[in-house]
Amino acid sequence: MIVVMNKRASAQNIAEVISRVEADGYQAHLSEGDERTIIGLVGESPTPLREDNYQSMLGVEKVMRVTVPYKLASREYHPQPTLVGLNGSKVGENKVLMIAGPCSVESREQIIEIACAMKEAGATALRGGAFKPRSSPYSFQGHGEEGLKWLAEARERSGLPIVTEVMDPGLVEMVCEYADVLQIGARNMQNFTLLHAVGESQHTVLLKRGLANTMEELLMSAEYIMSHGNQRVMLCERGIRTFEKYTRNTFDINAIPVLKARSHLPVIADPSHAVGYSEYVTSVALAAVAAGADGLIVEVHPDPAKALSDGRQTLNYDQFRDMVARVQKVAEAIGRSA
């Protein structure tokens, strides 16, 4: 249930509603917009919720039942888009933002070089994996904290904020020391202990859709993070596993407009993991922007053939620059910028 306060509601009116919510045994989540303040009631309590009890309180305009299970992530609770700050821009505004970099942080020199190249090419943020979850235990697993230190130095050199994956609840505190955005990978989308930990961190989170998860399951995972008061969540569509063999995954273009219609959270598209082959990445990126994606996250390496992970789906510098130029044209065609 949500309580919508009227424009004239005072701070005292809002405090009284929050006090009533807590007295009834629920958690109150405050969403303050330009026009309205909305108070969401979440959790479980033996006290049944009665709309009349809240409707009669001073400053209350209306009381509504939220009909979807993802209360805090829903448009019903928060009608206006949530904007997530990133490098002086806001994900969810008019500009389509670019997050780019290698799958893995391979060396100090490598990540600094790529960071500077991505900055020059127009990227908003740098991606790079210090801890790498791989299908095979014999594949390169990343450099761990040393890789995080190299990422932090790359940020100092380039000015680009860092997006990197965190895989374990026990690593959240460490990764927060170095990274600007915590990425939850597809394999961890329903690692609920990890979701609680990143929610408690109050750090910005990029939440990737799981390999075979529905959009509702993705939004419920976002709800876990947001239940801790962390509103800085970005959703990521990165393709789902189907019967198709000619691409690594199947990019669900439907997910972008549907998620944006049902949730106020910004949506990022990952064309690299969606198709798995570099020659298709730009085409899928253009389609994602046309469908309404608020940003792109792509893998870029100076020599993809020598990359220690995911080289087949990785763009080289020239391909990335070409993609950026073409994305700009599509963004302009639909009334956005890039």
C-alpha positions as a Markdown table, in Angstrom:
| # | Residue | x | y | z |
|---|---|---|---|---|
| 1 | Met | 0.0 | 0.0 | 0.0 |
| 2 | Ile | 1.1 | 3.6 | -0.6 |
| 3 | Val | 0.0 | 6.8 | 1.0 |
| 4 | Val | 0.1 | 9.8 | -1.3 |
| 5 | Met | 0.5 | 13.1 | 0.5 |
| 6 | Asn | -1.1 | 16.3 | -0.9 |
| 7 | Lys | 1.0 | 19.3 | -2.0 |
| 8 | Arg | 0.2 | 21.2 | 1.2 |
| 9 | Ala | 1.2 | 18.4 | 3.6 |
| 10 | Ser | 3.6 | 19.6 | 6.2 |
| 11 | Ala | 6.7 | 17.8 | 7.6 |
| 12 | Gln | 4.7 | 17.1 | 10.7 |
| 13 | Asn | 1.9 | 15.5 | 8.6 |
| 14 | Ile | 4.4 | 13.3 | 6.9 |
| 15 | Ala | 6.1 | 12.3 | 10.2 |
| 16 | Glu | 2.7 | 11.4 | 11.7 |
| 17 | Val | 1.9 | 9.0 | 8.8 |
| 18 | Ile | 5.4 | 7.4 | 9.1 |
| 19 | Ser | 4.8 | 7.0 | 12.8 |
| 20 | Arg | 1.4 | 5.3 | 12.2 |
| 21 | Val | 3.1 | 3.0 | 9.6 |
| 22 | Glu | 5.7 | 1.9 | 12.1 |
| 23 | Ala | 3.1 | 1.5 | 14.9 |
| 24 | Asp | 1.2 | -0.9 | 12.6 |
| 25 | Gly | 4.4 | -3.0 | 12.3 |
| 26 | Tyr | 5.4 | -2.0 | 8.7 |
| 27 | Gln | 8.4 | -0.3 | 7.2 |
| 28 | Ala | 7.9 | 3.2 | 5.8 |
| 29 | His | 9.7 | 4.1 | 2.6 |
| 30 | Leu | 9.7 | 7.8 | 1.7 |
| 31 | Ser | 9.7 | 9.0 | -1.9 |
| 32 | Glu | 9.8 | 12.7 | -2.3 |
| 33 | Gly | 9.1 | 14.1 | -5.7 |
| 34 | Asp | 8.7 | 17.7 | -7.1 |
| 35 | Glu | 4.9 | 17.5 | -6.8 |
| 36 | Arg | 4.1 | 14.8 | -4.3 |
| 37 | Thr | 5.5 | 12.9 | -1.4 |
| 38 | Ile | 4.7 | 9.2 | -1.4 |
| 39 | Ile | 5.0 | 6.9 | 1.6 |
| 40 | Gly | 5.3 | 3.2 | 0.9 |
| 41 | Leu | 4.3 | 0.5 | 3.4 |
| 42 | Val | 6.3 | -2.7 | 3.0 |
| 43 | Gly | 6.9 | -5.8 | 5.2 |
| 44 | Glu | 4.6 | -8.1 | 7.1 |
| 45 | Ser | 2.7 | -7.5 | 10.3 |
| 46 | Pro | -0.2 | -9.2 | 12.2 |
| 47 | Thr | -2.0 | -5.8 | 12.1 |
| 48 | Pro | -4.2 | -5.7 | 9.0 |
| 49 | Leu | -3.9 | -2.6 | 6.9 |
| 50 | Arg | -7.0 | -0.5 | 6.7 |
| 51 | Glu | -7.0 | 2.3 | 4.1 |
| 52 | Asp | -9.5 | 4.4 | 6.1 |
| 53 | Asn | -7.1 | 4.7 | 9.0 |
| 54 | Tyr | -4.6 | 6.5 | 6.7 |
| 55 | Gln | -7.1 | 8.3 | 4.5 |
| 56 | Ser | -8.4 | 10.3 | 7.4 |
| 57 | Met | -5.0 | 11.6 | 8.5 |
| 58 | Leu | -4.0 | 15.2 | 7.9 |
| 59 | Gly | -2.1 | 15.9 | 4.7 |
| 60 | Val | -3.1 | 12.6 | 3.0 |
| 61 | Glu | -4.5 | 12.9 | -0.5 |
| 62 | Lys | -5.2 | 9.3 | -1.3 |
| 63 | Val | -4.3 | 5.7 | -0.3 |
| 64 | Met | -3.6 | 3.1 | -3.0 |
| 65 | Arg | -3.0 | -0.6 | -3.0 |
| 66 | Val | 0.1 | -1.6 | -5.0 |
| 67 | Thr | -1.0 | -4.5 | -7.2 |
| 68 | Val | 2.5 | -5.9 | -8.0 |
| 69 | Pro | 4.8 | -7.8 | -5.6 |
| 70 | Tyr | 7.8 | -5.5 | -6.3 |
| 71 | Lys | 6.4 | -2.5 | -4.4 |
| 72 | Leu | 9.4 | -0.2 | -4.2 |
| 73 | Ala | 10.6 | -0.8 | -7.7 |
| 74 | Ser | 7.2 | -0.3 | -9.3 |
| 75 | Arg | 5.8 | 2.7 | -11.2 |
| 76 | Glu | 2.8 | 2.5 | -8.9 |
| 77 | Tyr | 4.9 | 3.5 | -6.0 |
| 78 | His | 7.2 | 5.9 | -7.8 |
| 79 | Pro | 5.5 | 7.3 | -11.0 |
| 80 | Gln | 8.5 | 9.5 | -12.0 |
| 81 | Pro | 11.7 | 7.9 | -13.4 |
| 82 | Thr | 14.5 | 7.5 | -10.9 |
| 83 | Leu | 17.7 | 9.2 | -12.0 |
| 84 | Val | 21.0 | 7.6 | -10.9 |
| 85 | Gly | 24.1 | 9.9 | -10.8 |
| 86 | Leu | 27.1 | 8.8 | -12.8 |
| 87 | Asn | 30.1 | 11.0 | -13.6 |
| 88 | Gly | 28.2 | 14.3 | -13.6 |
| 89 | Ser | 25.4 | 12.8 | -15.7 |
| 90 | Lys | 22.2 | 11.0 | -14.6 |
| 91 | Val | 21.3 | 7.6 | -15.9 |
| 92 | Gly | 17.6 | 7.9 | -16.8 |
| 93 | Glu | 17.7 | 11.4 | -18.2 |
| 94 | Asn | 17.7 | 12.3 | -21.9 |
| 95 | Lys | 21.4 | 11.3 | -22.6 |
| 96 | Val | 22.2 | 7.7 | -23.4 |
| 97 | Leu | 25.3 | 6.9 | -21.3 |
| 98 | Met | 28.2 | 4.6 | -22.2 |
| 99 | Ile | 30.0 | 2.2 | -19.9 |
| 100 | Ala | 32.9 | 0.5 | -21.6 |
| 101 | Gly | 36.0 | -1.5 | -20.9 |
| 102 | Pro | 37.5 | -5.0 | -20.8 |
| 103 | Cys | 35.9 | -8.1 | -19.5 |
| 104 | Ser | 38.8 | -8.6 | -17.1 |
| 105 | Val | 41.4 | -6.3 | -15.6 |
| 106 | Glu | 44.6 | -8.1 | -16.9 |
| 107 | Ser | 47.3 | -5.7 | -15.8 |
| 108 | Arg | 47.9 | -2.2 | -14.4 |
| 109 | Glu | 49.2 | -0.9 | -17.7 |
| 110 | Gln | 46.3 | -2.5 | -19.7 |
| 111 | Ile | 43.5 | -1.0 | -17.6 |
| 112 | Ile | 45.0 | 2.5 | -17.5 |
| 113 | Glu | 45.5 | 2.5 | -21.3 |
| 114 | Ile | 41.9 | 1.3 | -21.9 |
| 115 | Ala | 40.5 | 3.8 | -19.4 |
| 116 | Cys | 42.2 | 6.8 | -21.2 |
| 117 | Ala | 41.1 | 5.5 | -24.6 |
| 118 | Met | 37.5 | 5.0 | -23.4 |
| 119 | Lys | 37.5 | 8.6 | -22.0 |
| 120 | Glu | 38.7 | 9.9 | -25.3 |
| 121 | Ala | 36.1 | 7.9 | -27.2 |
| 122 | Gly | 33.2 | 9.3 | -25.2 |
| 123 | Ala | 32.5 | 6.7 | -22.5 |
| 124 | Thr | 30.8 | 7.8 | -19.2 |
| 125 | Ala | 32.3 | 5.1 | -17.0 |
| 126 | Leu | 34.9 | 2.3 | -17.1 |
| 127 | Arg | 33.9 | -1.4 | -16.6 |
| 128 | Gly | 36.4 | -4.1 | -15.7 |
| 129 | Gly | 36.3 | -7.3 | -13.7 |
| 130 | Ala | 38.7 | -7.8 | -10.8 |
| 131 | Phe | 36.9 | -11.0 | -9.7 |
| 132 | Lys | 35.7 | -13.1 | -12.6 |
| 133 | Pro | 33.1 | -15.8 | -12.2 |
| 134 | Arg | 33.9 | -18.2 | -15.0 |
| 135 | Ser | 32.1 | -21.4 | -16.2 |
| 136 | Ser | 35.3 | -23.3 | -16.0 |
| 137 | Pro | 37.4 | -23.3 | -12.7 |
| 138 | Tyr | 40.5 | -23.5 | -14.9 |
| 139 | Ser | 39.8 | -20.2 | -16.7 |
| 140 | Phe | 41.3 | -16.9 | -15.6 |
| 141 | Gln | 39.6 | -15.8 | -12.4 |
| 142 | Gly | 40.9 | -12.2 | -12.1 |
| 143 | His | 43.4 | -10.4 | -10.0 |
| 144 | Gly | 41.2 | -9.7 | -7.0 |
| 145 | Glu | 42.0 | -6.7 | -4.8 |
| 146 | Glu | 45.1 | -6.0 | -6.8 |
| 147 | Gly | 42.9 | -5.5 | -9.8 |
| 148 | Leu | 40.7 | -3.2 | -7.8 |
| 149 | Lys | 43.7 | -1.1 | -7.0 |
| 150 | Trp | 44.6 | -0.9 | -10.7 |
| 151 | Leu | 41.0 | 0.2 | -11.5 |
| 152 | Ala | 41.2 | 2.9 | -8.9 |
| 153 | Glu | 44.4 | 4.2 | -10.5 |
| 154 | Ala | 42.7 | 4.1 | -13.9 |
| 155 | Arg | 39.9 | 6.3 | -12.5 |
| 156 | Glu | 42.5 | 8.8 | -11.2 |
| 157 | Arg | 44.2 | 8.9 | -14.6 |
| 158 | Ser | 41.0 | 9.1 | -16.7 |
| 159 | Gly | 38.4 | 10.6 | -14.5 |
| 160 | Leu | 36.0 | 7.7 | -15.3 |
| 161 | Pro | 34.0 | 6.1 | -12.4 |
| 162 | Ile | 34.5 | 2.4 | -12.0 |
| 163 | Val | 31.8 | -0.3 | -12.6 |
| 164 | Thr | 33.0 | -3.7 | -11.3 |
| 165 | Glu | 31.4 | -7.0 | -10.2 |
| 166 | Val | 31.1 | -8.1 | -6.6 |
| 167 | Met | 30.5 | -11.8 | -6.2 |
| 168 | Asp | 30.3 | -12.5 | -2.4 |
| 169 | Pro | 28.7 | -10.7 | 0.5 |
| 170 | Gly | 32.0 | -10.8 | 2.3 |
| 171 | Leu | 33.6 | -8.8 | -0.5 |
| 172 | Val | 31.1 | -6.0 | -0.6 |
| 173 | Glu | 32.9 | -3.7 | 1.9 |
| 174 | Met | 36.2 | -4.2 | 0.1 |
| 175 | Val | 34.8 | -3.5 | -3.4 |
| 176 | Cys | 33.0 | -0.4 | -2.1 |
| 177 | Glu | 36.4 | 1.0 | -1.2 |
| 178 | Tyr | 37.4 | 1.1 | -4.8 |
| 179 | Ala | 34.4 | 1.0 | -7.0 |
| 180 | Asp | 31.7 | 3.6 | -7.8 |
| 181 | Val | 29.1 | 1.1 | -9.0 |
| 182 | Leu | 28.7 | -2.5 | -7.8 |
| 183 | Gln | 27.7 | -4.9 | -10.5 |
| 184 | Ile | 25.6 | -7.9 | -9.7 |
| 185 | Gly | 26.3 | -10.5 | -12.4 |
| 186 | Ala | 23.7 | -12.7 | -14.1 |
| 187 | Arg | 24.7 | -15.7 | -12.1 |
| 188 | Asn | 24.2 | -13.9 | -8.9 |
| 189 | Met | 20.9 | -12.2 | -9.6 |
| 190 | Gln | 19.1 | -14.3 | -7.1 |
| 191 | Asn | 21.9 | -14.5 | -4.6 |
| 192 | Phe | 19.7 | -13.0 | -1.9 |
| 193 | Thr | 22.4 | -12.7 | 0.7 |
| 194 | Leu | 24.5 | -10.7 | -1.7 |
| 195 | Leu | 21.5 | -8.5 | -2.7 |
| 196 | His | 20.9 | -7.7 | 1.0 |
| 197 | Ala | 24.6 | -6.8 | 1.4 |
| 198 | Val | 24.7 | -4.4 | -1.5 |
| 199 | Gly | 21.5 | -2.9 | -0.4 |
| 200 | Glu | 22.9 | -2.2 | 3.0 |
| 201 | Ser | 26.0 | -0.7 | 1.4 |
| 202 | Gln | 24.0 | 2.2 | -0.1 |
| 203 | His | 26.3 | 2.0 | -3.1 |
| 204 | Thr | 25.1 | 2.4 | -6.6 |
| 205 | Val | 24.2 | -1.0 | -8.1 |
| 206 | Leu | 24.0 | -2.4 | -11.6 |
| 207 | Leu | 21.7 | -5.4 | -11.4 |
| 208 | Lys | 22.0 | -7.8 | -14.4 |
| 209 | Arg | 19.1 | -10.1 | -15.4 |
| 210 | Gly | 19.8 | -13.8 | -14.8 |
| 211 | Leu | 20.4 | -16.3 | -17.6 |
| 212 | Ala | 16.9 | -17.7 | -17.4 |
| 213 | Asn | 15.0 | -15.3 | -15.3 |
| 214 | Thr | 11.7 | -13.4 | -15.9 |
| 215 | Met | 11.4 | -9.7 | -15.8 |
| 216 | Glu | 9.4 | -10.0 | -12.6 |
| 217 | Glu | 12.2 | -12.0 | -11.0 |
| 218 | Leu | 14.6 | -9.3 | -12.0 |
| 219 | Leu | 12.4 | -6.6 | -10.4 |
| 220 | Met | 12.0 | -8.7 | -7.2 |
| 221 | Ser | 15.8 | -8.9 | -7.0 |
| 222 | Ala | 15.9 | -5.1 | -7.2 |
| 223 | Glu | 13.3 | -5.0 | -4.4 |
| 224 | Tyr | 15.7 | -6.9 | -2.1 |
| 225 | Ile | 18.3 | -4.1 | -2.7 |
| 226 | Met | 15.7 | -1.3 | -2.3 |
| 227 | Ser | 14.2 | -2.8 | 0.8 |
| 228 | His | 17.3 | -1.4 | 2.6 |
| 229 | Gly | 16.6 | 2.1 | 1.5 |
| 230 | Asn | 19.1 | 2.0 | -1.4 |
| 231 | Gln | 17.3 | 3.7 | -4.4 |
| 232 | Arg | 20.4 | 3.8 | -6.6 |
| 233 | Val | 19.7 | 0.7 | -8.7 |
| 234 | Met | 20.0 | 0.3 | -12.4 |
| 235 | Leu | 18.5 | -2.7 | -14.2 |
| 236 | Cys | 20.5 | -4.5 | -17.0 |
| 237 | Glu | 19.2 | -6.6 | -19.8 |
| 238 | Arg | 22.0 | -8.8 | -21.1 |
| 239 | Gly | 20.2 | -11.6 | -23.0 |
| 240 | Ile | 18.6 | -14.8 | -21.8 |
| 241 | Arg | 19.4 | -18.4 | -22.5 |
| 242 | Thr | 17.2 | -20.0 | -25.2 |
| 243 | Phe | 17.4 | -22.8 | -27.7 |
| 244 | Glu | 19.3 | -20.6 | -30.2 |
| 245 | Lys | 22.9 | -21.6 | -31.0 |
| 246 | Tyr | 24.0 | -18.9 | -33.4 |
| 247 | Thr | 24.5 | -16.3 | -30.6 |
| 248 | Arg | 25.7 | -16.6 | -27.0 |
| 249 | Asn | 22.3 | -15.6 | -25.6 |
| 250 | Thr | 19.1 | -14.2 | -27.0 |
| 251 | Phe | 18.7 | -10.4 | -26.4 |
| 252 | Asp | 15.2 | -9.7 | -25.1 |
| 253 | Ile | 14.5 | -6.4 | -26.8 |
| 254 | Asn | 11.0 | -6.6 | -25.2 |
| 255 | Ala | 12.5 | -6.2 | -21.8 |
| 256 | Ile | 13.6 | -2.6 | -22.3 |
| 257 | Pro | 10.2 | -1.0 | -22.9 |
| 258 | Val | 8.4 | -3.4 | -20.5 |
| 259 | Leu | 10.8 | -2.7 | -17.6 |
| 260 | Lys | 10.6 | 1.0 | -18.2 |
| 261 | Ala | 6.8 | 0.9 | -18.2 |
| 262 | Arg | 6.6 | -1.2 | -15.0 |
| 263 | Ser | 9.5 | 0.2 | -13.1 |
| 264 | His | 10.9 | 3.7 | -12.4 |
| 265 | Leu | 14.5 | 2.4 | -12.4 |
| 266 | Pro | 16.8 | 3.1 | -15.4 |
| 267 | Val | 17.6 | 0.3 | -17.8 |
| 268 | Ile | 21.0 | -0.5 | -19.2 |
| 269 | Ala | 21.6 | -2.8 | -22.2 |
| 270 | Asp | 24.5 | -5.2 | -22.5 |
| 271 | Pro | 24.8 | -6.1 | -26.2 |
| 272 | Ser | 28.2 | -7.8 | -25.7 |
| 273 | His | 26.9 | -10.6 | -23.5 |
| 274 | Ala | 23.6 | -10.7 | -25.4 |
| 275 | Val | 25.1 | -11.9 | -28.6 |
| 276 | Gly | 28.6 | -13.1 | -27.8 |
| 277 | Tyr | 30.1 | -12.1 | -31.2 |
| 278 | Ser | 31.7 | -8.7 | -31.8 |
| 279 | Glu | 30.3 | -8.3 | -35.3 |
| 280 | Tyr | 26.7 | -8.2 | -34.0 |
| 281 | Val | 27.3 | -6.0 | -30.9 |
| 282 | Thr | 26.8 | -2.6 | -32.6 |
| 283 | Ser | 23.5 | -3.7 | -34.3 |
| 284 | Val | 22.0 | -4.9 | -31.0 |
| 285 | Ala | 23.3 | -1.7 | -29.3 |
| 286 | Leu | 21.4 | 0.4 | -31.8 |
| 287 | Ala | 18.3 | -1.6 | -31.4 |
| 288 | Ala | 18.5 | -1.3 | -27.6 |
| 289 | Val | 18.8 | 2.5 | -27.8 |
| 290 | Ala | 15.9 | 2.7 | -30.2 |
| 291 | Ala | 13.8 | 0.7 | -27.8 |
| 292 | Gly | 14.5 | 3.1 | -25.0 |
| 293 | Ala | 17.7 | 1.9 | -23.1 |
| 294 | Asp | 19.1 | 4.6 | -20.9 |
| 295 | Gly | 22.7 | 3.4 | -21.4 |
| 296 | Leu | 24.9 | 0.7 | -22.8 |
| 297 | Ile | 27.6 | -1.5 | -21.2 |
| 298 | Val | 30.0 | -3.0 | -23.7 |
| 299 | Glu | 33.3 | -4.8 | -23.6 |
| 300 | Val | 36.3 | -3.1 | -25.3 |
| 301 | His | 39.9 | -4.3 | -25.6 |
| 302 | Pro | 42.9 | -3.0 | -27.7 |
| 303 | Asp | 43.4 | -6.5 | -29.0 |
| 304 | Pro | 40.4 | -8.7 | -28.4 |
| 305 | Ala | 42.1 | -11.8 | -29.8 |
| 306 | Lys | 44.6 | -11.6 | -26.9 |
| 307 | Ala | 42.0 | -10.9 | -24.2 |
| 308 | Leu | 42.1 | -13.3 | -21.3 |
| 309 | Ser | 38.3 | -13.6 | -21.2 |
| 310 | Asp | 35.4 | -13.0 | -23.6 |
| 311 | Gly | 37.6 | -11.8 | -26.5 |
| 312 | Arg | 35.1 | -13.1 | -29.1 |
| 313 | Gln | 32.4 | -10.6 | -28.0 |
| 314 | Thr | 34.8 | -7.7 | -27.4 |
| 315 | Leu | 35.1 | -4.6 | -29.6 |
| 316 | Asn | 38.4 | -3.1 | -30.5 |
| 317 | Tyr | 38.9 | 0.7 | -30.2 |
| 318 | Asp | 37.9 | 1.5 | -33.8 |
| 319 | Gln | 34.7 | -0.6 | -33.5 |
| 320 | Phe | 33.8 | 1.1 | -30.2 |
| 321 | Arg | 34.3 | 4.6 | -31.7 |
| 322 | Asp | 32.1 | 3.6 | -34.7 |
| 323 | Met | 29.4 | 2.3 | -32.4 |
| 324 | Val | 29.4 | 5.5 | -30.4 |
| 325 | Ala | 29.0 | 7.6 | -33.6 |
| 326 | Arg | 26.1 | 5.4 | -34.8 |
| 327 | Val | 24.4 | 5.4 | -31.4 |
| 328 | Gln | 24.5 | 9.2 | -31.4 |
| 329 | Lys | 22.5 | 9.2 | -34.6 |
| 330 | Val | 19.9 | 6.8 | -33.3 |
| 331 | Ala | 19.6 | 8.7 | -30.1 |
| 332 | Glu | 19.1 | 12.0 | -32.0 |
| 333 | Ala | 16.4 | 10.3 | -34.2 |
| 334 | Ile | 14.3 | 9.4 | -31.1 |
| 335 | Gly | 14.8 | 12.8 | -29.4 |
| 336 | Arg | 17.7 | 11.8 | -27.1 |
| 337 | Ser | 21.4 | 12.5 | -27.0 |
| 338 | Ala | 24.5 | 10.3 | -26.6 |
